[in-house]
Amino acid sequence: MIPQIAVIGGGAWGTAVAKVIADKGKDVILWCLEEEVRDDINKRHENSMFLPGVKLPQNLTATSDILEAASDKEYLILAVPSFYLLETVKQFLLSPSIREGKTAIAVLTKGFLLTDKGPRLILETLEDYLPGFYRQSLVYIAGPSHAEEVSRGKITGLIAASESAKNSIRFRDLIKNKGLFVFSSFDVCGVQVAAAAKNVIAIGFGMLEAFKLMGEKNMLDYPILFGDSTESLVLAAGLNEILTLGMAMGATRRETFSSISGIGDLDVTCRSIHGRNRRFGKDVVEKNLLNQFKDIDDLIARIKEIGYFPEGIAATKYVKIISEKYKLKLPISTGIFQILNREIAPFDLMINMLNSL
């Protein structure tokens, strides 16, 4: 029997969500770009490249044929990094079930998409490519979560945001289980902005954490004044920037940013050991990671050389563009851009940025 549920994207998060659904007894097919990941899942029931140590159920199978994965499905969940999302979607547009709007689609990807109209939110961009059936019916799923924990049953909460209450509830019921709580929201814009912009703040948080640890170990030639209170200052100021950005872009509820999709997602992204953006910020300081790149555009173009995938790098550039469009003052986000663009050293900017709050 053909599985009626597909997850497009065999990274850690896509695999974790596919596992959650499969653990409920539903057959799931997972599309993987890498053939070695596909074979690992089908033969050894593990994704050792992206989610090592997690045993996957046998009713979760993998394919590298995207039309096979996307065709004739009741539910389709997109979990491809933002860099590749549009190109991936274009590959299954000819599927009859997509052309006829018979497949319900949800998105897990966090970030903005660069279009000829500039950086845009993911769902509004996808609506331009998908058939008209999908306008105001796509679902965006986000919240404070890490694949490493969700796949192991750690209690987690997510938001399923959509202008379609019916589809929000459908995906909520599909994904939720005894350890994964899923709540509905109509604030599609606010949830998307929070999910994308928090990665920018997390990069800065990682830099701050690195300086804090170096100061504690007397590894710096100058006095260091960063501590736990400083981290909370950055967290609070960062949330305020995300709120400012979200309301300017069309968020409908300020409460979105004080919920799990706002402060919840920001907190876990900044503080968790699993956070790639936090890790990247630390590596910028501790490993002088930016020395091999000319500017932020070079960094984005060669992002694979980092060895992992911090979505916040591209989001940093796009938040800068959007903030200029709306004439917003976002000192933390702008400062992170200046660091990644090689305009100023991380420590110098950290001091200047904190003084400007």
C-alpha positions as a Python dict, from the first residue, in 0.01 Angstrom:
ca = {
    (1, 'M'): (0, 0, 0),
    (2, 'I'): (135, 345, -95),
    (3, 'P'): (200, 563, 211),
    (4, 'Q'): (-40, 858, 225),
    (5, 'I'): (203, 1080, 415),
    (6, 'A'): (532, 1217, 281),
    (7, 'V'): (802, 1432, 436),
    (8, 'I'): (1024, 1613, 186),
    (9, 'G'): (1369, 1658, 340),
    (10, 'G'): (1574, 1388, 509),
    (11, 'G'): (1766, 1613, 747),
    (12, 'A'): (1738, 1586, 1123),
    (13, 'W'): (1410, 1775, 1164),
    (14, 'G'): (1234, 1612, 869),
    (15, 'T'): (1341, 1269, 991),
    (16, 'A'): (1229, 1342, 1347),
    (17, 'V'): (881, 1456, 1241),
    (18, 'A'): (849, 1159, 1004),
    (19, 'K'): (938, 929, 1295),
    (20, 'V'): (679, 1089, 1523),
    (21, 'I'): (408, 1022, 1266),
    (22, 'A'): (532, 669, 1189),
    (23, 'D'): (543, 586, 1560),
    (24, 'K'): (165, 639, 1561),
    (25, 'G'): (132, 346, 1319),
    (26, 'K'): (102, 547, 997),
    (27, 'D'): (312, 464, 691),
    (28, 'V'): (543, 753, 600),
    (29, 'I'): (777, 802, 306),
    (30, 'L'): (1073, 1038, 349),
    (31, 'W'): (1240, 1203, 51),
    (32, 'C'): (1618, 1226, 92),
    (33, 'L'): (1852, 1412, -140),
    (34, 'E'): (2148, 1195, -36),
    (35, 'E'): (2130, 836, -159),
    (36, 'E'): (2340, 720, 135),
    (37, 'V'): (2079, 859, 374),
    (38, 'R'): (1803, 682, 180),
    (39, 'D'): (1988, 350, 194),
    (40, 'D'): (2071, 394, 562),
    (41, 'I'): (1703, 443, 648),
    (42, 'N'): (1577, 159, 430),
    (43, 'K'): (1842, -97, 524),
    (44, 'R'): (1940, -8, 882),
    (45, 'H'): (1642, 202, 991),
    (46, 'E'): (1862, 488, 1100),
    (47, 'N'): (1965, 828, 965),
    (48, 'S'): (2320, 815, 1092),
    (49, 'M'): (2425, 1124, 891),
    (50, 'F'): (2173, 1369, 1035),
    (51, 'L'): (2008, 1199, 1334),
    (52, 'P'): (2251, 939, 1469),
    (53, 'G'): (2154, 703, 1747),
    (54, 'V'): (1779, 716, 1681),
    (55, 'K'): (1616, 391, 1569),
    (56, 'L'): (1350, 451, 1304),
    (57, 'P'): (1034, 238, 1268),
    (58, 'Q'): (1005, 2, 973),
    (59, 'N'): (693, 179, 843),
    (60, 'L'): (914, 483, 775),
    (61, 'T'): (1076, 431, 435),
    (62, 'A'): (1291, 657, 219),
    (63, 'T'): (1324, 746, -148),
    (64, 'S'): (1540, 974, -362),
    (65, 'D'): (1265, 1009, -624),
    (66, 'I'): (1080, 1326, -536),
    (67, 'L'): (781, 1255, -760),
    (68, 'E'): (743, 916, -601),
    (69, 'A'): (744, 1081, -261),
    (70, 'A'): (507, 1367, -344),
    (71, 'S'): (252, 1197, -568),
    (72, 'D'): (-87, 1072, -449),
    (73, 'K'): (-43, 1183, -91),
    (74, 'E'): (-302, 1305, 156),
    (75, 'Y'): (-39, 1497, 355),
    (76, 'L'): (288, 1650, 239),
    (77, 'I'): (531, 1809, 485),
    (78, 'L'): (820, 2022, 357),
    (79, 'A'): (1139, 2016, 566),
    (80, 'V'): (1401, 2133, 316),
    (81, 'P'): (1644, 2415, 415),
    (82, 'S'): (1527, 2755, 295),
    (83, 'F'): (1817, 2779, 47),
    (84, 'Y'): (1675, 2489, -153),
    (85, 'L'): (1303, 2502, -79),
    (86, 'L'): (1177, 2669, -397),
    (87, 'E'): (1384, 2452, -629),
    (88, 'T'): (1260, 2144, -446),
    (89, 'V'): (896, 2248, -471),
    (90, 'K'): (931, 2310, -844),
    (91, 'Q'): (1032, 1946, -889),
    (92, 'F'): (695, 1806, -779),
    (93, 'L'): (456, 2066, -922),
    (94, 'L'): (361, 1823, -1201),
    (95, 'S'): (228, 1567, -956),
    (96, 'P'): (-145, 1525, -1038),
    (97, 'S'): (-248, 1533, -671),
    (98, 'I'): (-64, 1866, -631),
    (99, 'R'): (-201, 2012, -954),
    (100, 'E'): (-553, 1927, -841),
    (101, 'G'): (-503, 2051, -484),
    (102, 'K'): (-583, 1713, -330),
    (103, 'T'): (-275, 1704, -106),
    (104, 'A'): (-265, 1910, 213),
    (105, 'I'): (74, 2081, 251),
    (106, 'A'): (258, 2196, 563),
    (107, 'V'): (601, 2358, 596),
    (108, 'L'): (866, 2307, 865),
    (109, 'T'): (1136, 2519, 700),
    (110, 'K'): (1249, 2827, 895),
    (111, 'G'): (1374, 3140, 723),
    (112, 'F'): (1292, 3384, 447),
    (113, 'L'): (1299, 3314, 73),
    (114, 'L'): (1484, 3543, -164),
    (115, 'T'): (1269, 3632, -467),
    (116, 'D'): (1273, 3896, -738),
    (117, 'K'): (1055, 4097, -498),
    (118, 'G'): (1319, 4072, -228),
    (119, 'P'): (1310, 3853, 86),
    (120, 'R'): (962, 3719, 154),
    (121, 'L'): (787, 3489, 397),
    (122, 'I'): (783, 3124, 301),
    (123, 'L'): (410, 3061, 270),
    (124, 'E'): (332, 3370, 64),
    (125, 'T'): (617, 3277, -172),
    (126, 'L'): (501, 2917, -211),
    (127, 'E'): (150, 3038, -289),
    (128, 'D'): (292, 3206, -600),
    (129, 'Y'): (425, 2871, -726),
    (130, 'L'): (161, 2624, -615),
    (131, 'P'): (-182, 2598, -780),
    (132, 'G'): (-448, 2840, -662),
    (133, 'F'): (-610, 2570, -446),
    (134, 'Y'): (-333, 2629, -192),
    (135, 'R'): (-389, 3000, -137),
    (136, 'Q'): (-468, 3058, 231),
    (137, 'S'): (-462, 2683, 298),
    (138, 'L'): (-93, 2608, 363),
    (139, 'V'): (13, 2528, 720),
    (140, 'Y'): (330, 2652, 889),
    (141, 'I'): (463, 2446, 1180),
    (142, 'A'): (720, 2588, 1420),
    (143, 'G'): (805, 2619, 1787),
    (144, 'P'): (1079, 2550, 2044),
    (145, 'S'): (1200, 2213, 1926),
    (146, 'H'): (1508, 2015, 1837),
    (147, 'A'): (1510, 1699, 1630),
    (148, 'E'): (1745, 1529, 1875),
    (149, 'E'): (1486, 1565, 2151),
    (150, 'V'): (1159, 1524, 1960),
    (151, 'S'): (1282, 1199, 1804),
    (152, 'R'): (1353, 1065, 2153),
    (153, 'G'): (1013, 1157, 2292),
    (154, 'K'): (1114, 1462, 2497),
    (155, 'I'): (806, 1673, 2574),
    (156, 'T'): (782, 1955, 2318),
    (157, 'G'): (527, 2210, 2199),
    (158, 'L'): (468, 2334, 1843),
    (159, 'I'): (238, 2580, 1667),
    (160, 'A'): (47, 2489, 1349),
    (161, 'A'): (-36, 2825, 1189),
    (162, 'S'): (-272, 2860, 895),
    (163, 'E'): (-547, 3079, 758),
    (164, 'S'): (-736, 2752, 720),
    (165, 'A'): (-858, 2633, 1060),
    (166, 'K'): (-944, 2297, 906),
    (167, 'N'): (-593, 2234, 776),
    (168, 'S'): (-430, 2359, 1095),
    (169, 'I'): (-633, 2104, 1292),
    (170, 'R'): (-562, 1828, 1039),
    (171, 'F'): (-185, 1868, 1072),
    (172, 'R'): (-212, 1924, 1446),
    (173, 'D'): (-385, 1588, 1482),
    (174, 'L'): (-143, 1420, 1242),
    (175, 'I'): (169, 1520, 1433),
    (176, 'K'): (72, 1541, 1798),
    (177, 'N'): (131, 1253, 2037),
    (178, 'K'): (169, 1207, 2412),
    (179, 'G'): (504, 1389, 2412),
    (180, 'L'): (444, 1640, 2134),
    (181, 'F'): (180, 1908, 2192),
    (182, 'V'): (60, 2102, 1888),
    (183, 'F'): (-149, 2419, 1908),
    (184, 'S'): (-329, 2610, 1633),
    (185, 'S'): (-280, 2974, 1534),
    (186, 'F'): (-420, 3209, 1270),
    (187, 'D'): (-117, 3443, 1291),
    (188, 'V'): (66, 3289, 997),
    (189, 'C'): (290, 3594, 946),
    (190, 'G'): (390, 3631, 1310),
    (191, 'V'): (482, 3265, 1355),
    (192, 'Q'): (693, 3268, 1036),
    (193, 'V'): (879, 3588, 1131),
    (194, 'A'): (952, 3457, 1480),
    (195, 'A'): (1082, 3128, 1341),
    (196, 'A'): (1314, 3301, 1095),
    (197, 'A'): (1442, 3600, 1293),
    (198, 'K'): (1520, 3409, 1614),
    (199, 'N'): (1809, 3240, 1430),
    (200, 'V'): (1974, 3581, 1383),
    (201, 'I'): (1955, 3655, 1755),
    (202, 'A'): (2089, 3307, 1831),
    (203, 'I'): (2405, 3378, 1632),
    (204, 'G'): (2469, 3683, 1848),
    (205, 'F'): (2389, 3484, 2159),
    (206, 'G'): (2649, 3225, 2060),
    (207, 'M'): (2912, 3496, 2019),
    (208, 'L'): (2823, 3641, 2357),
    (209, 'E'): (2846, 3299, 2518),
    (210, 'A'): (3191, 3244, 2370),
    (211, 'F'): (3318, 3575, 2512),
    (212, 'K'): (3162, 3494, 2848),
    (213, 'L'): (3339, 3156, 2865),
    (214, 'M'): (3671, 3302, 2749),
    (215, 'G'): (3648, 3570, 3016),
    (216, 'E'): (3580, 3312, 3286),
    (217, 'K'): (3893, 3120, 3178),
    (218, 'N'): (4108, 3436, 3169),
    (219, 'M'): (4172, 3386, 2799),
    (220, 'L'): (4131, 3756, 2712),
    (221, 'D'): (4368, 4048, 2751),
    (222, 'Y'): (4095, 4286, 2860),
    (223, 'P'): (3832, 4271, 3133),
    (224, 'I'): (3517, 4090, 3030),
    (225, 'L'): (3184, 4203, 3165),
    (226, 'F'): (2954, 3945, 3008),
    (227, 'G'): (2757, 3707, 3231),
    (228, 'D'): (2421, 3535, 3267),
    (229, 'S'): (2250, 3871, 3310),
    (230, 'T'): (2400, 3991, 2981),
    (231, 'E'): (2259, 3688, 2804),
    (232, 'S'): (1913, 3762, 2942),
    (233, 'L'): (1952, 4123, 2826),
    (234, 'V'): (2028, 4007, 2471),
    (235, 'L'): (1743, 3755, 2482),
    (236, 'A'): (1490, 4020, 2589),
    (237, 'A'): (1618, 4286, 2347),
    (238, 'G'): (1627, 4027, 2068),
    (239, 'L'): (1266, 3931, 2131),
    (240, 'N'): (1173, 4297, 2111),
    (241, 'E'): (1340, 4321, 1769),
    (242, 'I'): (1154, 4011, 1647),
    (243, 'L'): (826, 4164, 1767),
    (244, 'T'): (906, 4494, 1593),
    (245, 'L'): (990, 4314, 1269),
    (246, 'G'): (687, 4088, 1286),
    (247, 'M'): (436, 4366, 1343),
    (248, 'A'): (586, 4570, 1059),
    (249, 'M'): (553, 4272, 823),
    (250, 'G'): (190, 4206, 908),
    (251, 'A'): (170, 3988, 1220),
    (252, 'T'): (-184, 3999, 1358),
    (253, 'R'): (-125, 3922, 1725),
    (254, 'R'): (140, 4059, 1959),
    (255, 'E'): (71, 3756, 2178),
    (256, 'T'): (237, 3539, 1913),
    (257, 'F'): (573, 3668, 2029),
    (258, 'S'): (511, 3596, 2397),
    (259, 'S'): (398, 3241, 2317),
    (260, 'I'): (597, 2927, 2242),
    (261, 'S'): (646, 3034, 1879),
    (262, 'G'): (808, 3360, 1996),
    (263, 'I'): (994, 3361, 2327),
    (264, 'G'): (979, 2982, 2348),
    (265, 'D'): (1151, 2922, 2015),
    (266, 'L'): (1397, 3205, 2072),
    (267, 'D'): (1499, 3075, 2416),
    (268, 'V'): (1563, 2716, 2308),
    (269, 'T'): (1749, 2827, 1994),
    (270, 'C'): (1979, 3051, 2195),
    (271, 'R'): (2040, 2820, 2490),
    (272, 'S'): (2024, 2462, 2364),
    (273, 'I'): (2340, 2265, 2288),
    (274, 'H'): (2161, 2139, 1976),
    (275, 'G'): (2123, 2488, 1824),
    (276, 'R'): (2323, 2525, 1502),
    (277, 'N'): (2297, 2904, 1496),
    (278, 'R'): (2420, 2933, 1854),
    (279, 'R'): (2703, 2696, 1762),
    (280, 'F'): (2791, 2907, 1460),
    (281, 'G'): (2808, 3223, 1672),
    (282, 'K'): (3046, 3049, 1913),
    (283, 'D'): (3260, 2925, 1623),
    (284, 'V'): (3286, 3278, 1483),
    (285, 'V'): (3457, 3382, 1807),
    (286, 'E'): (3638, 3069, 1918),
    (287, 'K'): (3756, 2946, 1576),
    (288, 'N'): (3775, 3278, 1385),
    (289, 'L'): (3544, 3114, 1137),
    (290, 'L'): (3482, 3427, 932),
    (291, 'N'): (3847, 3467, 834),
    (292, 'Q'): (3802, 3235, 535),
    (293, 'F'): (3513, 3436, 392),
    (294, 'K'): (3518, 3776, 223),
    (295, 'D'): (3174, 3898, 329),
    (296, 'I'): (2825, 3770, 407),
    (297, 'D'): (2749, 3697, 40),
    (298, 'D'): (3061, 3482, 17),
    (299, 'L'): (2958, 3312, 341),
    (300, 'I'): (2612, 3232, 204),
    (301, 'A'): (2753, 3106, -126),
    (302, 'R'): (2997, 2873, 51),
    (303, 'I'): (2783, 2779, 348),
    (304, 'K'): (2843, 2406, 296),
    (305, 'E'): (3207, 2458, 391),
    (306, 'I'): (3100, 2526, 750),
    (307, 'G'): (3008, 2160, 790),
    (308, 'Y'): (2659, 2222, 928),
    (309, 'F'): (2369, 2444, 825),
    (310, 'P'): (2295, 2763, 1023),
    (311, 'E'): (1977, 2907, 867),
    (312, 'G'): (2044, 3233, 1048),
    (313, 'I'): (2324, 3337, 813),
    (314, 'A'): (2091, 3408, 522),
    (315, 'A'): (1821, 3533, 759),
    (316, 'T'): (2069, 3793, 890),
    (317, 'K'): (2106, 3942, 544),
    (318, 'Y'): (1733, 3931, 474),
    (319, 'V'): (1636, 4088, 807),
    (320, 'K'): (1875, 4373, 725),
    (321, 'I'): (1704, 4427, 389),
    (322, 'I'): (1355, 4409, 539),
    (323, 'S'): (1443, 4642, 829),
    (324, 'E'): (1568, 4903, 581),
    (325, 'K'): (1248, 4868, 379),
    (326, 'Y'): (1034, 4939, 685),
    (327, 'K'): (1283, 5184, 840),
    (328, 'L'): (1318, 4978, 1159),
    (329, 'K'): (1585, 5019, 1424),
    (330, 'L'): (1714, 4669, 1505),
    (331, 'P'): (2057, 4713, 1665),
    (332, 'I'): (2124, 4346, 1744),
    (333, 'S'): (2021, 4214, 1403),
    (334, 'T'): (2204, 4496, 1224),
    (335, 'G'): (2511, 4433, 1437),
    (336, 'I'): (2515, 4063, 1353),
    (337, 'F'): (2498, 4158, 986),
    (338, 'Q'): (2799, 4388, 1024),
    (339, 'I'): (2997, 4109, 1187),
    (340, 'L'): (2912, 3850, 921),
    (341, 'N'): (2980, 4106, 650),
    (342, 'R'): (3330, 4156, 793),
    (343, 'E'): (3266, 4525, 869),
    (344, 'I'): (3361, 4510, 1237),
    (345, 'A'): (3516, 4263, 1483),
    (346, 'P'): (3272, 4063, 1698),
    (347, 'F'): (3397, 4189, 2036),
    (348, 'D'): (3401, 4556, 1933),
    (349, 'L'): (3053, 4534, 1795),
    (350, 'M'): (2923, 4339, 2096),
    (351, 'I'): (3024, 4627, 2324),
    (352, 'N'): (2886, 4894, 2086),
    (353, 'M'): (2565, 4700, 2032),
    (354, 'L'): (2495, 4651, 2403),
    (355, 'N'): (2564, 5019, 2466),
    (356, 'S'): (2304, 5110, 2203),
    (357, 'L'): (2019, 4911, 2355),
}
